[in-house]
């Protein structure tokens, strides 16, 4: 097993040599074999153990066991311990115990990478784990990514034991007289993974004694297929999508709907943003403008001939910034310059000229609000900003990001868009102010 691991590291993870590696160790046979192997290979390692306090004394015994065994090596391995109130976290976040434990575990691991200056996290996931994940995803309905299952590398997380079966790992542990702890919860069928491990996988192995080898070949084929799909969807993405400087992504629906299986392309592009309501997203393509679908952190908006992805604004915070009389430069929230001038030069959407005597200081810059009105320059009568935005065909995202310049309660300028007629230069103006957004 040591020779096979060396080969896997040489071929797939040569970059680990000379790096500081943090091993995730539960005390089970898989993780204790991981520690033993990497200790023999003379890597610079440390051990991280999570005590989720879910099995009372048994959890504390696991913690003590990991510390004792790791310190028994000739050169002590630093062991980092973290206790979690997993049940409390689960209840607070309204998620399952398993998901809570996963979130707590990996959030803490990444903190240790930063705080302790480790380079990578190593876990002891193996081939049987990958098979169980495959079956779980298959049972729930999944795309190609779900069928590929557990990746050998995900950002800073490395899984060097994925080529090994549970049987190989246990055989190595017994032959080398390694000690480990058995998690009593693994014997229960309470969790879906355990049901698959105890009842489905044994049947598959009985049907085909070489089932794990066949599964491993299938995984390689799926990974190669995914690579082809990824190359293809990247080419199409360049034709259909446009990434704007404000962080939004605009998908051209006219071009999208010319594609066969356009919903498959949307899945490839959108699943990374946490979207899961695929039927709703497909319906959104044909929905009226203004309809939206949400993931936890993102919004997908139908805006006329486009689908727009943007970060979700969970709460609108009122912001107001003041400009004092005589102030020439503003840096926050926008770069704006204010100068007294003797005459009017060429104007554009980013420059206005106003009658200073009509201004009430301090001026304010704020986001627009429902009910705001203004008198569009060159027109008679007032207009609601919401109506102006609709006429300008501005998206919900553009409207949410729109700043306005005010004098008292009056709008002076929809910044970058339109000036208010009440503050324009007239034949009676004696003091002219130029306001420019940089």
Secondary structure as the mmCIF struct_conf table of DSSP 4:
data_model
#
loop_
_struct_conf.conf_type_id
_struct_conf.id
_struct_conf.beg_label_comp_id
_struct_conf.beg_label_asym_id
_struct_conf.beg_label_seq_id
_struct_conf.end_label_comp_id
_struct_conf.end_label_asym_id
_struct_conf.end_label_seq_id
HELX_RH_AL_P HELX_RH_AL_P1 UNK A 2 UNK A 12
HELX_RH_3T_P HELX_RH_3T_P1 UNK A 14 UNK A 16
TURN_TY1_P TURN_TY1_P1 UNK A 17 UNK A 18
STRN STRN1 UNK A 20 UNK A 24
BEND BEND1 UNK A 27 UNK A 28
HELX_RH_AL_P HELX_RH_AL_P2 UNK A 29 UNK A 40
TURN_TY1_P TURN_TY1_P2 UNK A 41 UNK A 42
STRN STRN2 UNK A 44 UNK A 51
BEND BEND2 UNK A 54 UNK A 55
TURN_TY1_P TURN_TY1_P3 UNK A 56 UNK A 56
HELX_RH_AL_P HELX_RH_AL_P3 UNK A 57 UNK A 71
TURN_TY1_P TURN_TY1_P4 UNK A 72 UNK A 72
BEND BEND3 UNK A 73 UNK A 75
HELX_LH_PP_P HELX_LH_PP_P1 UNK A 76 UNK A 78
STRN STRN3 UNK A 79 UNK A 83
HELX_RH_AL_P HELX_RH_AL_P4 UNK A 86 UNK A 93
TURN_TY1_P TURN_TY1_P5 UNK A 94 UNK A 94
HELX_RH_AL_P HELX_RH_AL_P5 UNK A 97 UNK A 116
TURN_TY1_P TURN_TY1_P6 UNK A 117 UNK A 117
STRN STRN4 UNK A 120 UNK A 122
HELX_RH_AL_P HELX_RH_AL_P6 UNK A 127 UNK A 140
HELX_RH_AL_P HELX_RH_AL_P7 UNK A 144 UNK A 148
BEND BEND4 UNK A 150 UNK A 150
BEND BEND5 UNK A 152 UNK A 152
STRN STRN5 UNK A 153 UNK A 154
TURN_TY1_P TURN_TY1_P7 UNK A 155 UNK A 156
STRN STRN6 UNK A 157 UNK A 158
TURN_TY1_P TURN_TY1_P8 UNK A 160 UNK A 163
BEND BEND6 UNK A 164 UNK A 164
HELX_RH_AL_P HELX_RH_AL_P8 UNK A 166 UNK A 175
TURN_TY1_P TURN_TY1_P9 UNK A 176 UNK A 177
HELX_RH_3T_P HELX_RH_3T_P2 UNK A 184 UNK A 187
BEND BEND7 UNK A 189 UNK A 191
HELX_RH_AL_P HELX_RH_AL_P9 UNK A 192 UNK A 195
HELX_RH_PI_P HELX_RH_PI_P1 UNK A 196 UNK A 200
HELX_RH_AL_P HELX_RH_AL_P10 UNK A 201 UNK A 207
TURN_TY1_P TURN_TY1_P10 UNK A 209 UNK A 210
HELX_RH_AL_P HELX_RH_AL_P11 UNK A 211 UNK A 240
STRN STRN7 UNK A 241 UNK A 243
TURN_TY1_P TURN_TY1_P11 UNK A 245 UNK A 246
BEND BEND8 UNK A 247 UNK A 247
STRN STRN8 UNK A 249 UNK A 252
HELX_RH_AL_P HELX_RH_AL_P12 UNK A 253 UNK A 256
TURN_TY1_P TURN_TY1_P12 UNK A 257 UNK A 258
BEND BEND9 UNK A 259 UNK A 259
TURN_TY1_P TURN_TY1_P13 UNK A 260 UNK A 261
HELX_RH_AL_P HELX_RH_AL_P13 UNK A 262 UNK A 270
HELX_RH_3T_P HELX_RH_3T_P3 UNK A 271 UNK A 273
TURN_TY1_P TURN_TY1_P14 UNK A 274 UNK A 274
HELX_RH_AL_P HELX_RH_AL_P14 UNK A 278 UNK A 286
BEND BEND10 UNK A 287 UNK A 287
HELX_LH_PP_P HELX_LH_PP_P2 UNK A 288 UNK A 288
TURN_TY1_P TURN_TY1_P15 UNK A 289 UNK A 290
STRN STRN9 UNK A 292 UNK A 294
BEND BEND11 UNK A 296 UNK A 297
STRN STRN10 UNK A 298 UNK A 303
TURN_TY1_P TURN_TY1_P16 UNK A 304 UNK A 305
STRN STRN11 UNK A 306 UNK A 311
BEND BEND12 UNK A 315 UNK A 315
HELX_LH_PP_P HELX_LH_PP_P3 UNK A 316 UNK A 318
STRN STRN12 UNK A 320 UNK A 323
TURN_TY1_P TURN_TY1_P17 UNK A 325 UNK A 326
STRN STRN13 UNK A 329 UNK A 330
BEND BEND13 UNK A 332 UNK A 334
STRN STRN14 UNK A 336 UNK A 341
BEND BEND14 UNK A 342 UNK A 343
TURN_TY1_P TURN_TY1_P18 UNK A 349 UNK A 350
STRN STRN15 UNK A 351 UNK A 355
HELX_RH_3T_P HELX_RH_3T_P4 UNK A 356 UNK A 358
BEND BEND15 UNK A 361 UNK A 362
STRN STRN16 UNK A 363 UNK A 367
TURN_TY1_P TURN_TY1_P19 UNK A 370 UNK A 371
STRN STRN17 UNK A 373 UNK A 374
STRN STRN18 UNK A 376 UNK A 376
TURN_TY1_P TURN_TY1_P20 UNK A 377 UNK A 378
BEND BEND16 UNK A 379 UNK A 381
STRN STRN19 UNK A 383 UNK A 384
HELX_RH_AL_P HELX_RH_AL_P15 UNK A 385 UNK A 391
TURN_TY1_P TURN_TY1_P21 UNK A 392 UNK A 393
HELX_RH_AL_P HELX_RH_AL_P16 UNK A 396 UNK A 400
TURN_TY1_P TURN_TY1_P22 UNK A 401 UNK A 401
STRN STRN20 UNK A 403 UNK A 407
TURN_TY1_P TURN_TY1_P23 UNK A 408 UNK A 409
STRN STRN21 UNK A 410 UNK A 414
TURN_TY1_P TURN_TY1_P24 UNK A 415 UNK A 417
STRN STRN22 UNK A 418 UNK A 419
STRN STRN23 UNK A 420 UNK A 420
HELX_RH_3T_P HELX_RH_3T_P5 UNK A 421 UNK A 423
BEND BEND17 UNK A 424 UNK A 424
TURN_TY1_P TURN_TY1_P25 UNK A 427 UNK A 428
STRN STRN24 UNK A 432 UNK A 437
#
